[in-house]
Every structure is written in structure tokens, then in C-alpha cells.
Amino acid sequence: RPYRDRFADRTWIWRATTGLITEFVDAISLRRPDSKNPRVVEIDPEMKDQVDVLKQLTWHYVILREDLNTEQAGQINMIRTLFEHFLDAAEKDENRRFFPGAFRDDLEQRQGAPRSALVRVVVDCIASMTEAELVRQYRLVTGLH
């Protein structure tokens, strides 16, 4: 049946995802590397296949849904605008106050570093935001209330 955002739907999804996450985490094990296989992490191939299938299903049924195209275009615009704003602020010491404290500290540690290091801090900062925080920041930056 279709998802209707009811308590029962959210409960079912929570249980299903919690169970899957537990299975996927348990499918990872550490190993001693050797000359034939230098990898330190081993992943159960069946669980890896399940993750790959879930990724494809997510792309097909969530990310590429036609009815979300306009919304996704708006989100891309918000992220691009915030990225440009924060990168500009990162490159100017006096504007680093726009960043949350932890990211401000990261920027101070990277003073004099290549631009790519600043880009990384900006990307991490934006990626750490919830959707609501992203919208709030976008409205503040653009003056839309």
C-alpha cells in the first residue's frame, strides 16, 4: 500500500530501517591485511548486493521521481547559493562569523591552506545541515522571510 505518513507507516519504516542498518553494520568485519589482500575491512558480499539494490531502488523511486523535479531544482539552487555565500565568507576572515563555531575553528586551522581546503569546510558545513536549517540559512542569506 502507498505510504501515507501515518504513525503505522513511520513505525514500520523505523523498524525496517533499524533492522537493515543492524544487518548491514554486522556484515562488516575487520581483517588482517596480507600480501594477497591489503584490505582491512571485509564486507559480506550478499549484504553488499542488498545495499546496491537499495541504492538503485532509492534512485528510481525517490531521487528520479518526476513529480520532485521542481522541488529538487529549488534545493539545488538553495545549496548553490549557500555554497557561494559560505565560500565567499570563508575566504574573508571578517566574514567567518557566519559559520557555526566548529566550522569556524576548522577555517582558522586552515588559514593559508589551498582553496580546496576551504571548499571542503564549506561542503562539510552545508552537508551537516538538516533540510529545515538549509531553508532557514537560505532565507537569511537571500533576505527572503
C-alpha positions in Angstrom: 0.0 0.0 0.0 1.2 3.6 -0.5 3.0 5.4 2.2 0.6 7.9 3.9 2.9 9.3 6.6 0.7 7.8 9.3 2.1 6.6 12.7 1.8 3.0 11.5 3.8 3.8 8.3 6.5 5.6 10.2 6.7 2.8 12.8 7.1 0.2 10.0 9.8 2.2 8.2 11.6 2.8 11.5 11.6 -0.9 12.3 12.6 -2.0 8.8 15.4 0.5 8.6 16.7 -0.2 12.1 16.8 -3.9 11.3 18.5 -3.4 7.9 21.1 -1.0 9.4 21.9 -3.6 12.1 22.3 -6.3 9.4 24.5 -4.1 7.3 26.7 -3.0 10.1 27.1 -6.6 11.3 28.1 -7.5 7.7 31.3 -5.5 8.2 34.3 -7.1 9.8 37.9 -6.2 10.3 40.6 -8.4 9.0 44.4 -8.5 9.0 45.7 -7.4 5.6 48.2 -9.7 3.8 50.1 -9.6 0.6 47.2 -11.1 -1.4 44.6 -8.8 0.0 45.7 -5.5 1.6 42.1 -4.5 2.7 41.5 -4.1 6.4 37.7 -4.2 6.1 35.7 -7.2 4.8 32.1 -6.9 3.7 29.7 -9.8 3.4 29.1 -9.9 -0.4 25.4 -10.8 0.0 24.8 -7.7 2.2 26.8 -5.5 -0.2 24.5 -6.7 -3.0 21.5 -5.8 -0.9 22.8 -2.3 -0.3 23.5 -1.9 -4.0 19.8 -2.9 -4.8 18.5 -0.5 -2.1 20.6 2.3 -3.7 19.1 1.6 -7.1 15.6 1.5 -5.7 16.2 4.8 -3.9 17.4 6.4 -7.2 14.5 5.1 -9.2 11.6 5.6 -6.7 12.8 8.7 -4.8 15.6 10.7 -6.4 14.4 10.5 -10.0 10.7 10.9 -9.4 9.4 13.3 -12.0 7.0 15.0 -9.6 10.0 16.1 -7.5 11.9 17.8 -10.3 10.8 21.3 -9.4 11.5 20.8 -5.7 14.9 19.3 -6.4 15.8 22.2 -8.8 14.9 24.6 -5.9 17.0 22.6 -3.5 19.9 22.7 -5.9 19.6 26.4 -6.2 19.5 26.8 -2.4 22.6 24.7 -2.0 24.5 26.5 -4.8 23.6 29.9 -3.3 24.6 28.8 0.2 27.8 27.3 -1.1 28.8 30.5 -2.9 27.9 32.6 0.2 29.8 30.4 2.6 32.8 30.1 0.3 33.0 33.8 0.0 32.7 34.2 3.8 35.4 31.5 4.3 37.8 33.5 2.1 37.4 36.6 4.2 38.5 36.5 7.8 35.9 39.1 8.9 33.0 37.1 7.5 33.8 33.7 9.1 31.4 34.6 11.8 28.7 33.4 9.5 29.9 29.8 10.3 28.8 27.7 13.2 31.6 27.5 15.9 33.1 24.1 14.9 33.4 25.1 11.3 34.9 28.5 12.3 37.6 26.6 14.1 38.2 24.4 11.1 38.6 27.5 8.9 41.1 29.1 11.4 43.2 25.9 11.3 43.2 26.0 7.5 44.3 29.6 7.3 46.8 29.9 4.4 45.8 26.5 3.1 44.8 26.0 -0.6 41.3 27.0 -1.6 40.3 23.3 -1.8 40.7 23.1 2.0 38.2 25.9 2.4 35.8 24.3 -0.1 35.9 21.1 2.0 34.9 23.0 5.2 32.1 24.7 3.3 30.8 21.4 1.9 31.0 19.8 5.3 29.1 22.7 6.8 26.3 22.6 4.3 26.2 18.8 4.4 25.7 18.9 8.2 22.5 21.0 7.9 19.1 19.5 8.1 16.7 20.5 5.3 15.0 22.9 7.7 18.3 24.5 8.6 19.3 24.8 4.9 16.0 26.6 4.1 16.4 28.9 7.1 20.0 29.8 6.1 18.9 30.3 2.5 16.2 32.7 3.6 18.6 34.6 5.9 21.3 34.9 3.1 18.8 36.0 0.4 16.6 38.2 2.6 13.5 36.0 1.9 11.4 35.7 5.1 
